[in-house]
């Protein structure tokens, strides 16, 4: 029996949620901090690119409460109760599901070589890799995974990042990356299929699994950052911007992915922290 057509709003509930977050965050732009009048201080203010710092810090403090009482405990249980091989398999399968979105962004950026690698990885891991639960493409054929998202595509196209934003649950971001999150989710063929076959619950399960796994990878990393930072908020902001710059330039980054807002970036959320001093 065929599935009857439904209205766009009914088929895409996650689009509404993500769009609401993006619009709310963009609306906060009116609550800007006053730029200093001193030329040097103004240059430093512009370089930091955080005109919403008072609002961002308030949202950061709220996020810390949610993380302390909900996100971190759940991630801790996941990391300690689920066997490591199973965690690796879940992560690999989730990343494999994101391959069509990575492929689309590879092509939109004109990266045909990387697009070919993404396609090869998806074909191999979806078959001999048992639906992606085993990364055969990397282990057997040496085709390493890479990350791409529409936020990076917008950057390659010349769009500026806009002011720094801190979004509770999602973490560090900016208007360009928030737009990328929305577009990637709406364009994801897996989401389209699940919506059109009355399986929306799997979308939420996939999102929850992604977030829990990414937070679990960051347990030690974020604890160390918080303990060693003079200003944890500033450190997260700096690490996020440095890592995104590396991702956009297709450079390997030693900065941890402190904002795993897309599953394609959750793969290496727990990367080692750069041993050199982080410029704040």
C-alpha positions, 0 to 999 in steps of 0.5 A: 500500500502506497503512502499518501502524500502529506503536507511539508510541515507534517513530513519535516518536523525536525526542519521546524525544530532546527529552523526555530533554533536558528531563527531564535539564535539570529534574533539574539543579534539585537542584544549586542555588547557595546563595542569599545571606542579605543582602536586597539580594544575595538580591533580585539573585540572584532577579532573575537567576533563575539558581540553577543557575549553577555547573552552567549555566556548566559546561555552557556551557563544554562547549558552547563547546568543541563550538561551536568545533570543530564547530558554528561551522566547519560554519556557516562553511563553509555561509555561505561555500560556499552562495550567499546566495540559496540560503541565503535560499531554504532558510531560507524553505522551512524556516520555511514548513514550521513554519507549522502549528505557528505557526498552532496557537500563534497560535490557542492564544493567541487571536491570530486576526488573526495566525493569519489572517496565518500561514494566508495566508502558508502558502497563498501561499508553498506555491504561488506561493512554490514550496513556500516557497523564495520568500517571496512573501507578504512580498515581493509582499503585504506579509504579514511573518512572525512567530514563535510557539511553545508556550513563548510560549503557556505564558507567555501562559497565565500559566506562569512561566519557571522557572530559567534553563538552559543546554543544550549545542547548544540554548543558553539556555533554561528549563523552560517553553521546553524544554517548548515545544520538545518539544510543538511537535516532537510536535505538528508535522504534518510530523513526524507525516507523516514518521514515519508514512511511514518518512521519519524521516531527513528529520526529522533533515535538517530539524533539522540544516539549521535549526541550521546555518542559524541558527548561520551567521546568528549567526557575526558576532553571537556573535563580536561579543558574545563580544569585547565582553562582560565575561562572555560567559555573563552577556551571553547569559543577559541577551540571551536573557531580554530577547528572549524577553520581547519575543517573548512580548509580540509586540514587535519585538526588537533582541536577537539570537536566541541560542537558535534552538531552533525554526525559527520563531525561526531566521528572525531569528536574526541580528537587530542587537544593541540599541545601548543598553547591555545590562543585566546 
